[in-house]
Amino acid sequence: MAAKTHLPSGNFRIQFRVQGLKSFSRTFANELEADQYHQRIKSELDTIYSAQQSKVPIDMGILFSTFHPDLQQQVKLLPIFARVLGDIAGGEMSLAQLIDKFVMQYDKKDQNILNRLRWWSDHYGQLKVNEMTEDYVRHGINRLLVGGVTGKRASAPQTTNRFKANLSSVFEFGKNHLHIKTNPCSHIKSKPEGKGRQRYLTVEEQQRFLIAARQSKWDKLYLLILMAITSGARRGELCNKLRWNDIDWDKAQAICRDTKNGSDKRLPLTDTVVHELKRFREVGNNLVFANPRTPSRPYDFRTPWSVALEQAGINTVDEHGEKLVFHSLRHTFCSTIANSGAELHEIAALAGHKNIQTTMRYTHTDRKRLASVVNNTFRELG
């Protein structure tokens, strides 16, 4: 179970190998300290064995607190200590501290998650983990539904579902790593979500918008809109991250680095896009859509965007009350290639969706094309 080694340096090393635990060791300058360490760990291991066999209730929390730190680190994963350690952690740690621990190990790129968790921490972070019950989670969700993040504008149901899901991830992390016993989000049903963003441009509207963009005072508006419609890239991917050295001219591709999903994405570029890019071609790593005065920042195209929409005769807000925003061009991309006959998995790959349900929410198959599918399939039947 334990081995003592006299090292060439003159020090003594005690190493423990115990079934069910990871091997651990410690080195000492003299043999007396090494023997004392060996005797203490051995005695505490015997105590654990006796506690496992005992028929009399034992306060495992107090027992755990008497152990040497080396042994505490090893035995905290044992079933007999898991529950009591969860009680200790949940009773001593605040929700804010638990969120901080989760954020420290979070290695993905979605900043929205961090912003949502900051909201939970700001409003409920003072509570102990064990005090954060379902009632508080429901209170938080209702608070968002009424006033939103700022308290001035209600959040949509799908937004509150993301807030709940992110908080749930924090508690699952606590259960897996800190023995937190429960997840107060697990039994709270998600709110019914709407159909998601519906606004997209028809083929005719796309042509009118591009013609108007050609006449814009900002000479890159046409290129930006053309790239967005033909690639489905997000605004941040094109404006904040796309640089000239990300363009692969030989393969007619643009590399979007560090995307929302945490990975790089390659955008196929049409011949028209490549031709337009070459008009502005630069060498180096400047942003493609940089502000000429401050090249490190993207160009603010809100005014040229609004002017082009007005010149194209496209209503900013449609009859359903939905506003046309830059993300509508991504929606246009998915819907257009869906109506051209592309399969869902192809659309998902091009758009960078990890969940096929997201792809289905972004596609609108034309009714005439659906009718033609049925007619072509069954035209000879009967």
Secondary structure, DSSP 8 states (H G I E B T S, - for coil): -EEEEE-TTS-EEEEE--TTS--EEEEESSHHHHHHHHHHHHHHHHHHHHHHH-SS---HHHHHHTS-HHHHHHHTTSHHHHHHHHHHHHHHSBHHHHHHHHHHH--S--HHHHHHHHHHHHHHTTSBGGG--HHHHHHHHHHHHHHTTTTSS---HHHHHHHHHHHHHHHHHHHHHH-----TTTTS--------------HHHHHHHHHHHHT-SSTTHHHHHHHHHHH---HIIIIII-BGGGEETTTTEEEE-S-TTSS-EEEE--HHHHHHHHHS--SSS-BTTB-SSSTTSB---HHHHHHHHHHTT--SB-TTS-B--THHHHHHHHHHHHHTT--HHHHHHHHT-SSHHHHHHT----HHHHHHHHHHHHTT--
